[in-house]
């Protein structure tokens, strides 16, 4: 812990140095511009999703950036507005966009969400700002945020989806990490026979089970298959899709998940894992929050991380690797020079190497900025986070999450349908036929 504290202090000091060096905003020589000399009150509304104990470190980092940005701009107040992620994405932000009045800074998804809002002229093109700040080539992947050659937002970090697992239990039961999907099922059978839940999960929100299902269908159909739904090259009714959904339903019927999990909130699955009720949990690496501090008696990380294995050994790991969640900015910001300068400061203060390393160290958030692996390993004293970094390097086939590649109405149909399948009310083939019908209609609307 002492090493971590020293590293944390070092990063904070370094971050302060970087921010202090950013005096060129508003003036070439580092002096304040006319706008920054004006101390009349003005504000920015910042929509975030960092709610609950699991996100306390993320919120603290955001608050520190907000404080620094306010100090750099006399008269500025940044009003933090915390909203649940699903409520923000599916309801509140859509309503605000329809009214033409989104928050000045808002948490969102690059694809397809920002692309749709940008077509209506509601989102700020930040490509010129990134060029001005020297950040345009610093990010690993801005593809989800780039539409028609313009950049409409920035990813907060990177993520990968896989299984967190109880390493101590695996050692005690002499279980080895699976090399194939059949191996994974064998492990699940042994865990269930031992009176434990194989996979922690809480599926009140359909995106939670769809993480597992997305990985399954990407193995059955191939890593590029999902990208073909929007073009019509791929069909939801493909027999391989039916096979993948049926495989997942087989897991449901075998009792690999907690009974009643369709009524449980997302946070409950972490509780299942932490209490030992369940042994494995499929989640994005953002789910490492709250797991990194758990240690065994000998001081080693209690939890490890592995990726869903392929159907056949040696076929190569296929996984969701994502930079699709982050912050975008209202186009109205450009109408107020003081707000625009404040947004530039926010970008510099939030998107820098030091803040990204803090995110990696505290929460296992993979950097969205280009960074040497040695730097990442240097600040990490968690065995779990080191495993995440190492597993990421094992991926042969990378692809974005399905909801970045399909239309919103298709996503909604899929989410409703998959929960009905899990409840036993609908067969996989019938559900996929309904999704394909919606896909056809959505594709026609694009022509």
C-alpha distance (Angstrom), angle and dihedral (degrees) to the residues before:
residue distance angle dihedral
X1 . . .
X2 3.83 . .
X3 3.82 89.4 .
X4 3.79 90.4 50.6
X5 3.81 91.8 49.5
X6 3.80 91.5 51.1
X7 3.81 91.0 48.5
X8 3.79 90.7 48.0
X9 3.81 91.8 51.6
X10 3.80 90.5 47.3
X11 3.80 91.9 51.9
X12 3.80 92.9 47.4
X13 3.80 91.3 51.5
X14 3.80 90.5 46.5
X15 3.80 91.7 48.2
X16 3.79 90.0 51.4
X17 3.80 89.3 52.1
X18 3.79 91.9 51.2
X19 3.78 92.0 48.8
X20 3.80 91.8 46.7
X21 3.78 89.0 52.5
X22 3.78 90.9 56.8
X23 3.80 93.6 81.5
X24 3.79 92.6 123.1
X25 3.76 90.1 85.7
X26 3.80 105.7 112.1
X27 3.81 95.4 2.3
X28 3.79 134.7 47.7
X29 3.79 93.6 -137.6
X30 3.78 94.3 46.3
X31 3.80 93.8 -100.2
X32 3.77 120.7 132.0
X33 3.80 118.1 -90.9
X34 3.78 123.3 -128.3
X35 3.80 88.3 -96.8
X36 3.81 93.5 53.5
X37 3.83 91.4 48.7
X38 3.80 88.5 59.2
X39 3.81 105.8 89.9
X40 3.79 96.6 -175.5
X41 3.83 109.0 134.6
X42 3.79 117.8 -94.2
X43 3.77 132.7 156.9
X44 3.77 146.0 -152.5
X45 3.79 124.6 -151.4
X46 3.80 113.4 -138.8
X47 3.81 118.6 -165.6
X48 3.81 113.8 -156.7
X49 3.81 137.0 168.0
X50 3.81 99.5 -149.0
X51 3.80 97.5 125.9
X52 3.80 130.3 147.9
X53 3.77 135.1 21.0
X54 3.80 94.3 -65.0
X55 3.81 89.6 62.6
X56 3.80 99.0 42.2
X57 3.82 93.9 110.1
X58 3.80 92.2 48.7
X59 3.79 90.4 49.8
X60 3.81 91.5 48.6
X61 3.81 91.2 52.8
X62 3.79 90.8 48.2
X63 3.81 91.7 48.8
X64 3.81 90.6 50.8
X65 3.80 90.6 52.2
X66 3.80 90.8 47.4
X67 3.81 91.2 50.5
X68 3.81 92.2 50.1
X69 3.80 92.3 47.0
X70 3.80 91.6 50.7
X71 3.80 90.4 50.6
X72 3.81 90.0 54.3
X73 3.81 93.0 53.5
X74 3.83 116.9 50.1
X75 3.79 111.6 -139.4
X76 3.82 94.4 20.5
X77 3.79 121.6 132.9
X78 3.81 117.9 -178.2
X79 3.79 109.2 -157.0
X80 3.80 111.6 -150.7
X81 3.80 114.5 -145.2
X82 3.81 112.7 -171.8
X83 3.81 116.8 -161.5
X84 3.80 132.7 168.6
X85 3.80 110.5 -93.7
X86 3.81 97.0 -120.7
X87 3.81 93.1 42.7
X88 3.79 90.2 50.0
X89 3.79 95.1 47.8
X90 3.79 101.3 38.8
X91 3.78 102.7 32.4
X92 3.78 123.3 6.0
X93 3.81 101.0 42.0
X94 3.80 92.4 43.6
X95 3.81 90.3 52.8
X96 3.80 91.7 48.1
X97 3.79 91.4 49.1
X98 3.81 91.3 49.0
X99 3.80 88.0 53.6
X100 3.81 90.6 47.6
X101 3.79 92.0 -120.9
X102 3.83 113.2 105.3
X103 3.82 121.8 163.2
X104 3.81 115.3 -85.9
X105 3.82 90.5 -113.7
X106 3.78 118.8 19.4
X107 3.78 141.2 175.6
X108 3.79 110.5 -118.9
X109 3.79 146.7 138.3
X110 3.78 121.2 -92.5
X111 3.79 96.5 -142.1
X112 2.91 128.1 70.1
X113 3.82 97.5 -15.3
X114 3.80 103.2 57.6
X115 3.79 91.7 40.7
X116 3.80 90.5 58.6
X117 3.80 93.9 46.3
X118 3.81 91.8 46.1
X119 3.81 91.2 56.4
X120 3.79 87.1 62.3
X121 3.81 91.7 52.2
X122 3.81 93.1 -112.8
X123 3.81 100.3 121.2
X124 3.79 129.2 68.8
X125 3.80 117.9 -116.2
X126 3.80 101.7 -131.8
X127 3.81 97.7 -177.6
X128 3.84 91.6 103.8
X129 3.81 90.2 47.5
X130 3.81 92.4 51.4
X131 3.79 89.2 49.3
X132 3.81 90.7 50.3
X133 3.81 92.8 48.0
X134 3.80 94.8 45.0
X135 3.82 93.1 -117.4
X136 3.80 103.0 111.0
X137 3.82 95.4 100.6
X138 3.80 97.2 32.7
X139 3.81 98.6 86.5
X140 3.80 125.5 87.6
X141 3.79 94.7 -138.4
X142 3.79 131.1 0.1
X143 3.80 94.9 164.8
X144 3.84 95.1 111.3
X145 3.80 88.8 52.2
X146 3.81 96.9 45.3
X147 3.80 118.1 90.7
X148 3.80 125.0 168.8
X149 3.79 90.0 -11.5
X150 3.80 94.6 -54.7
X151 3.80 128.0 109.3
X152 3.79 115.5 -133.0
X153 3.79 104.8 177.2
X154 3.79 147.7 -11.9
X155 3.81 132.7 -109.2
X156 3.80 116.1 -115.6
X157 3.78 91.3 -147.1
X158 3.76 144.7 -40.3
X159 3.78 128.0 -87.6
X160 3.76 141.1 -172.3
X161 3.80 128.9 -163.8
X162 3.78 124.8 -129.4
X163 3.79 145.6 114.3
X164 3.78 124.7 -53.1
X165 3.78 107.4 -159.6
X166 3.80 141.5 -175.6
X167 3.80 102.4 -105.2
X168 3.80 93.2 -170.7
X169 3.80 91.2 56.3
X170 3.81 91.7 48.0
X171 3.82 90.1 53.0
X172 3.80 94.0 46.4
X173 3.82 92.4 49.1
X174 3.82 93.3 40.0
X175 3.80 92.6 -121.7
X176 3.80 119.8 162.8
X177 3.78 125.1 -150.6
X178 3.82 110.1 -92.1
X179 3.78 121.4 -104.6
X180 3.81 95.4 -171.8
X181 3.78 137.6 27.0
X182 3.80 88.6 -107.4
X183 3.82 88.7 56.5
X184 3.80 89.4 52.6
X185 3.80 91.0 51.9
X186 3.80 90.6 49.0
X187 3.81 90.0 53.9
X188 3.81 90.3 48.3
X189 3.82 90.7 51.8
X190 3.82 91.4 52.3
X191 3.79 92.5 48.1
X192 3.80 91.8 49.5
X193 3.80 90.6 48.7
X194 3.81 87.3 54.4
X195 3.80 90.6 58.8
X196 3.80 95.9 -104.4
X197 3.79 131.7 116.9
X198 3.82 108.9 -107.4
X199 3.82 96.8 -151.3
X200 3.80 125.3 29.4
X201 3.78 109.4 -141.1
X202 3.80 142.3 153.3
X203 3.80 112.3 -167.5
X204 3.79 107.0 -179.3
X205 3.80 84.8 118.0
X206 3.81 108.1 53.8
X207 3.81 94.5 -142.4
X208 3.81 88.1 73.1
X209 3.84 98.3 65.8
X210 3.80 89.6 34.2
X211 3.81 89.4 67.2
X212 3.81 89.4 65.4
X213 3.80 92.7 39.2
X214 3.81 92.9 49.5
X215 3.80 90.1 54.7
X216 3.80 91.2 47.7
X217 3.80 95.0 51.6
X218 3.81 90.9 45.4
X219 3.81 88.1 59.4
X220 3.80 93.8 45.0
X221 3.82 96.1 45.0
X222 3.81 105.3 23.6
X223 3.82 133.4 -96.9
X224 3.83 96.2 -84.5
X225 3.80 96.9 46.1
X226 3.82 97.0 94.7
X227 3.80 92.4 56.2
X228 3.80 88.0 62.8
X229 3.81 97.2 63.4
X230 3.79 93.1 80.1
X231 3.80 93.3 47.0
X232 3.79 94.3 44.4
X233 3.81 93.1 -118.1
X234 3.82 90.9 113.1
X235 3.79 127.6 47.4
X236 3.79 128.3 -151.8
X237 3.80 86.9 -142.3
X238 3.81 92.9 61.0
X239 3.85 108.0 132.4
X240 3.80 89.5 -122.2
X241 3.80 89.9 58.2
X242 3.79 90.0 51.0
X243 3.79 88.8 50.3
X244 3.81 92.5 50.8
X245 3.82 94.5 48.9
X246 3.80 89.7 45.2
X247 3.80 90.4 52.5
X248 3.79 90.3 54.8
X249 3.80 91.2 47.8
X250 3.80 88.1 51.4
X251 3.82 87.7 58.2
X252 3.80 89.9 50.0
X253 3.81 91.6 50.4
X254 3.81 91.6 47.8
X255 3.79 90.3 57.5
X256 3.79 97.4 -114.4
X257 3.82 88.9 145.4
X258 3.80 132.4 53.9
X259 3.78 114.9 -83.9
X260 3.79 110.3 -106.8
X261 3.80 93.5 19.1
X262 3.81 90.6 138.3
X263 3.79 86.9 73.8
X264 3.81 96.7 47.6
X265 3.80 126.6 100.3
X266 3.81 118.8 -119.5
X267 3.83 94.2 -106.3
X268 3.80 90.8 61.4
X269 3.80 93.3 71.3
X270 3.80 91.2 63.4
X271 3.81 88.5 50.9
X272 3.81 89.5 53.3
X273 3.80 89.7 54.8
X274 3.81 96.7 42.1
X275 3.80 93.9 50.6
X276 3.79 93.5 48.3
X277 3.80 92.5 -115.7
X278 3.82 87.4 121.0
X279 3.81 129.1 28.1
X280 3.83 105.2 -155.8
X281 3.81 133.8 32.3
X282 3.80 128.1 -169.0
X283 3.78 108.8 -145.0
X284 3.77 144.6 128.5
X285 3.78 117.5 -83.9
X286 3.80 87.8 -104.0
X287 3.83 82.5 76.6
X288 3.80 91.1 71.7
X289 3.82 89.3 87.6
X290 3.78 107.2 111.5
X291 3.80 92.9 16.8
X292 3.80 100.6 73.5
X293 3.81 95.1 71.6
X294 3.80 94.3 51.9
X295 3.81 108.7 106.6
X296 3.79 137.4 -179.8
X297 3.81 122.2 -125.2
X298 3.81 90.8 -88.9
X299 3.82 92.3 53.5
X300 3.81 97.6 -103.4
X301 3.79 124.9 131.5
X302 3.79 111.0 -81.9
X303 3.80 92.4 -150.5
X304 3.78 131.9 52.9
X305 3.79 135.2 -174.5
X306 3.80 134.0 -129.7
X307 3.80 134.3 167.2
X308 3.78 126.1 -116.0
X309 3.81 105.2 -87.8
X310 3.83 123.8 -126.8
X311 3.79 126.5 -102.9
X312 3.80 90.3 -106.4
X313 3.79 127.1 32.2
X314 3.78 111.6 -104.7
X315 3.81 95.7 22.4
X316 3.79 90.8 113.8
X317 3.79 132.6 -109.4
X318 3.80 116.3 -76.6
X319 3.80 117.1 -165.0
X320 3.78 145.7 159.5
X321 3.81 108.6 -102.9
X322 3.77 110.0 -179.0
X323 3.81 144.0 -174.1
X324 3.79 95.2 166.0
X325 3.81 102.7 115.1
X326 3.77 122.6 75.0
X327 3.78 145.8 93.9
X328 3.79 130.8 -45.8
X329 3.79 130.2 179.8
X330 3.78 135.0 -129.1
X331 3.81 115.4 -107.0
X332 3.81 87.4 -132.2
X333 3.82 89.2 71.1
X334 3.82 88.3 77.1
X335 3.81 89.7 62.8
X336 3.82 91.5 66.7
X337 3.85 116.0 55.7
X338 3.81 92.4 -158.1
X339 3.80 92.7 52.1
X340 3.79 90.6 47.1
X341 3.81 91.8 52.9
X342 3.81 90.1 47.5
X343 3.80 90.6 52.2
X344 3.80 89.6 52.3
X345 3.80 89.4 53.1
X346 3.80 91.2 48.2
X347 3.81 90.7 52.9
X348 3.81 92.4 50.5
X349 3.78 93.1 44.7
X350 3.81 95.1 47.3
X351 3.80 103.0 34.7
X352 3.79 104.4 55.9
X353 3.78 134.9 111.3
X354 3.78 95.5 -105.4
X355 3.81 96.2 53.4
X356 3.80 90.0 45.1
X357 3.80 91.7 52.2
X358 3.80 89.8 50.0
X359 3.79 88.3 53.8
X360 3.78 90.6 51.2
X361 3.79 93.4 46.5
X362 3.80 97.1 45.1
X363 3.81 103.0 33.7
X364 3.78 109.4 9.8
X365 3.81 92.1 -111.9
X366 3.79 105.9 160.8
X367 3.83 112.6 -129.7
X368 3.80 119.3 -100.5
X369 3.80 88.9 -159.8
X370 3.79 122.2 80.8
X371 3.78 107.3 -96.7
X372 3.79 139.9 163.9
X373 3.81 112.7 -104.3
X374 3.80 89.9 -133.1
X375 3.81 89.4 62.7
X376 3.78 90.9 52.0
X377 3.79 93.6 48.4
X378 3.80 91.1 47.1
X379 3.81 94.5 63.0
X380 3.80 97.7 40.0
X381 3.79 119.1 92.2
X382 3.81 95.1 165.9
X383 3.78 118.2 98.9
X384 3.80 88.9 -152.3
X385 3.80 94.0 56.9
X386 3.80 91.1 46.1
X387 3.80 88.6 53.6
X388 3.80 90.5 51.3
X389 3.81 90.8 53.0
X390 3.80 91.2 47.9
X391 3.82 94.2 46.6
X392 3.79 90.8 51.1
X393 3.79 88.3 60.7
X394 3.83 89.9 55.0
X395 3.80 94.3 63.7
X396 3.80 114.6 112.0
X397 3.81 98.7 175.6
X398 3.82 119.0 40.9
X399 3.76 125.7 -173.5
X400 3.83 138.6 163.6
X401 3.79 122.8 -107.1
X402 3.80 113.9 -82.0
X403 3.81 94.1 -113.1
X404 3.81 89.8 63.1
X405 3.80 89.5 60.4
X406 3.80 105.3 43.5
X407 3.79 135.5 60.1
X408 3.80 120.2 -92.7
X409 3.81 94.3 -113.3
X410 3.81 91.0 52.3
X411 3.80 89.8 49.4
X412 3.81 90.3 52.3
X413 3.81 92.4 49.8
X414 3.81 90.6 49.6
X415 3.81 93.6 49.0
X416 3.79 93.2 50.2
X417 3.78 92.0 44.3
X418 3.79 97.9 48.3
X419 3.80 92.2 54.1
X420 3.80 90.1 51.0
X421 3.80 89.2 51.6
X422 3.80 90.4 50.2
X423 3.82 89.8 50.1
X424 3.80 89.4 53.0
X425 3.81 93.6 -116.3
X426 3.81 96.4 114.2
X427 3.79 136.2 34.7
X428 3.84 117.6 -123.6
X429 3.81 93.9 -117.8
X430 3.81 92.8 51.7
X431 3.79 92.1 47.6
X432 3.80 92.0 50.2
X433 3.81 90.9 48.6
X434 3.81 89.3 56.4
X435 3.80 91.2 48.5
X436 3.82 90.8 49.6
X437 3.81 90.2 51.5
X438 3.79 89.5 54.0
X439 3.81 90.0 45.1
X440 3.80 91.1 54.1
X441 3.80 91.1 51.1
X442 3.81 92.4 47.4
X443 3.80 91.8 48.6
X444 3.80 91.5 50.0
X445 3.80 89.4 53.9
X446 3.81 89.4 58.6
X447 3.80 93.3 58.5
